[in-house]
Structures are given as C-alpha cells and as structure tokens.
C-alpha cells in the first residue's frame, strides 16, 4: 500500500511540475518562436500591445541573435505596436483560425519585453 501511495505521489508531482514549463524556459537567446496565439492585449491609449504565446505548446530555437528579456521569458508575451494594422490583422486571423504561427523575436522595447518583428501564419507557409 505504501508503494502505491509513493507511486501516485510521484505521478502527481511530475505532472504538476511540468505544467509550468515553457518553450522559453532555460534559454537566454533565440531567433524565433513557433506558437499558437493565445490572446492579445491591445491598449490604444499607450500604443503598447502584446501577443500572448502558447507557453505549453510553443517551440523556440535555443540559440539566436536576440537576447530574451526576463519579462518575455516569464510571461511568454511579445510586444507589438498597435499602429501596425497588418500585424494586428495577421495575429487576429491566426487566433481565429487556431493556426500555429512563426514569430521573429526582436530587440527589447520599453517595458522590458521583446518586440515581435514579424509573423508568418501559418508557420508552414515558410517551411516551419
């Protein structure tokens, strides 16, 4: 009986421990992220908007030319300007169609997040 309890505890522990793992965990630089768009934060008053990446099901190249900010790694958000109407339309289409998108990670912007330089959706459109 004790062995069964230990086994159940181990299964529960490892399942719970993996819930918070994300594709940006443990990497400091990357080139791009391939992810579904979970949501958008659009703030027309400030011009600051964010795309929310699918933390549990995204992939990131473990090396690249862009340093990841701690905010991007922790929250899995990328910043974009809400004046970029094509970016917003592409993000909304990717979200609505539940497509996996290829997102190029850019440099740090004010607020401590990385910029979303461009998006290709679906990711397969560029061979990803």
Order of alpha helices (4+ residues) and beta strands (2+ residues): alpha-beta-beta-beta-beta-beta-alpha-beta-alpha-beta-beta
